[in-house]
Amino acid sequence: MKIAVLFGSFNPMTNAHIAAMKTAMDHIMADMGLFVATNGQYLQRKAVKIGDPFCLTEEERREIIERVCDNWDKVSFWGYELGGINPNRYKTLCKIQKQYPDAQLYEIQGADKVHTLTKTASADNYLSQIHFAVLSRNDINLQQVIDNNPLLTSHKTSFTLLPALEDV
């Protein structure tokens, strides 16, 4: 079983989020898709930091995501990223993996974010256990990003390049 996982603030959920999930699920032939929202503590801190007065509550974001998922077979809202004020994707993915022990998890992300994977405390474990469905973005050459980083190179089979999102 393959599960596509898309993290985001979803503040608000956009057509790009929906298109990213559809693109990833189609490309990797996922059996299931999960939306994981940034937790409210972190989102509020980030909104204050960047001076953005628009901040939906966790409940509002959950309701929006669940409404989108209501008409979408095999896609659901999983919950909020673990870690409170310091969210932790890897820890969240480990919890999802415990729920679906036989599944291959594919974290969906943009090519411009791949380099950040090596900056986490558990980078080697993260890259060993999770697959990545990477959306082409900003003309970034994913293969070059991987080739220029020894840790990413050692896990290059974990990456699947997806096409760029069109007109969203």
C-alpha positions in Angstrom: 0.0 0.0 0.0 1.2 3.5 -0.9 0.1 6.6 1.1 0.7 10.1 -0.1 1.0 12.6 2.7 0.8 16.4 2.2 1.8 18.7 5.0 0.7 22.3 5.0 -0.8 25.2 6.9 -3.9 25.0 4.8 -4.6 28.6 5.9 -6.7 28.4 3.8 -6.6 25.2 1.7 -6.1 26.1 -2.0 -6.5 24.6 -5.4 -2.7 24.1 -5.4 -3.0 21.8 -2.4 -5.6 19.7 -4.1 -3.7 19.6 -7.3 -0.5 18.6 -5.5 -2.3 15.7 -3.8 -4.0 14.5 -7.1 -0.8 14.8 -9.0 1.2 12.8 -6.4 -1.5 10.1 -6.0 -1.8 9.6 -9.7 2.0 9.6 -10.3 3.0 7.2 -7.6 -0.3 5.2 -7.9 -1.1 5.8 -4.2 -3.9 3.8 -2.5 -4.6 6.6 0.0 -3.9 10.3 0.5 -3.6 12.1 3.9 -3.6 15.9 4.6 -1.7 16.8 7.7 -2.2 20.4 8.9 0.3 22.5 10.7 -0.7 22.7 14.3 -2.3 25.9 15.6 0.4 26.9 18.0 3.0 27.0 15.3 0.7 28.7 12.8 -0.2 31.5 15.2 3.5 32.1 16.0 4.4 32.2 12.3 1.5 34.5 11.5 2.6 37.0 14.2 6.3 36.7 13.0 5.4 37.6 9.4 2.7 40.1 10.3 -0.1 38.2 8.7 -3.4 38.9 10.5 -5.2 36.0 8.6 -5.0 32.9 10.7 -7.8 30.3 10.6 -8.2 28.2 13.7 -7.4 24.5 13.8 -11.2 23.7 13.8 -11.8 25.9 10.7 -9.0 24.4 8.8 -10.1 20.9 9.7 -13.6 21.6 8.6 -12.4 22.9 5.2 -10.1 20.0 4.6 -12.8 17.5 5.6 -15.3 19.1 3.2 -12.8 18.8 0.4 -12.2 15.1 1.3 -15.9 14.3 1.6 -16.2 14.0 -2.2 -12.8 12.5 -2.7 -12.5 8.7 -2.4 -9.4 7.5 -0.5 -8.3 11.0 0.7 -8.8 12.2 4.2 -7.7 14.6 6.9 -5.2 12.8 9.2 -4.8 15.5 11.9 -2.2 18.1 13.0 1.5 17.9 12.8 3.1 16.7 16.1 5.4 18.9 18.1 3.5 21.9 19.2 5.4 25.1 18.7 8.2 23.1 17.1 6.5 20.8 14.6 8.2 17.6 13.6 7.3 16.0 10.3 9.4 13.0 10.8 7.8 12.3 14.2 4.4 12.8 12.6 5.2 10.4 9.7 6.5 7.8 12.2 3.1 7.9 14.0 1.3 7.6 10.6 3.6 4.6 9.8 2.5 2.9 13.1 -1.1 3.3 12.0 -0.3 1.7 8.6 2.7 -0.5 9.3 2.7 -2.2 5.8 2.4 1.1 3.9 5.1 3.0 2.0 4.7 6.7 2.9 5.4 9.3 0.3 5.8 12.9 1.6 4.7 15.3 -1.0 6.9 18.4 -1.3 8.3 21.0 -3.7 11.7 20.6 -5.2 12.7 23.9 -3.5 12.4 22.2 -0.1 14.4 19.0 -0.6 17.6 20.5 0.6 16.0 21.1 4.0 15.6 17.4 4.6 19.2 17.1 5.7 18.9 19.7 8.4 16.6 17.7 10.7 18.1 15.9 13.7 17.0 12.5 12.4 17.9 13.2 8.7 19.4 9.8 8.0 16.4 7.9 9.5 13.9 10.2 7.9 15.5 9.7 4.4 15.8 5.9 5.1 12.2 5.3 6.1 10.2 7.8 4.0 9.8 8.2 0.3 9.4 11.6 -1.3 7.1 12.6 -4.1 8.7 15.9 -5.3 6.9 18.5 -7.3 9.0 20.2 -10.0 9.2 23.8 -9.0 11.1 27.0 -10.0 13.2 25.2 -12.7 15.1 23.4 -9.9 17.1 20.4 -11.1 16.2 17.8 -8.4 18.9 15.4 -9.7 21.5 18.1 -9.2 20.3 19.0 -5.7 20.6 15.3 -4.8 24.0 14.8 -6.5 25.4 17.8 -4.6 24.6 16.4 -1.2 26.2 13.2 0.0 23.3 12.4 2.4 20.7 12.9 -0.3 22.8 10.9 -2.8 22.9 8.0 -0.4 19.1 8.0 -0.4 18.4 8.9 -4.1 16.1 6.0 -4.6 13.7 7.6 -2.0 12.8 10.4 -4.5 10.2 10.4 -7.2 10.1 13.6 -9.4 6.6 14.7 -10.2 5.6 17.2 -12.9 5.1 20.9 -12.1 1.5 21.9 -11.2 -0.1 23.6 -14.1 -2.5 26.6 -13.9 -3.4 26.5 -10.2 
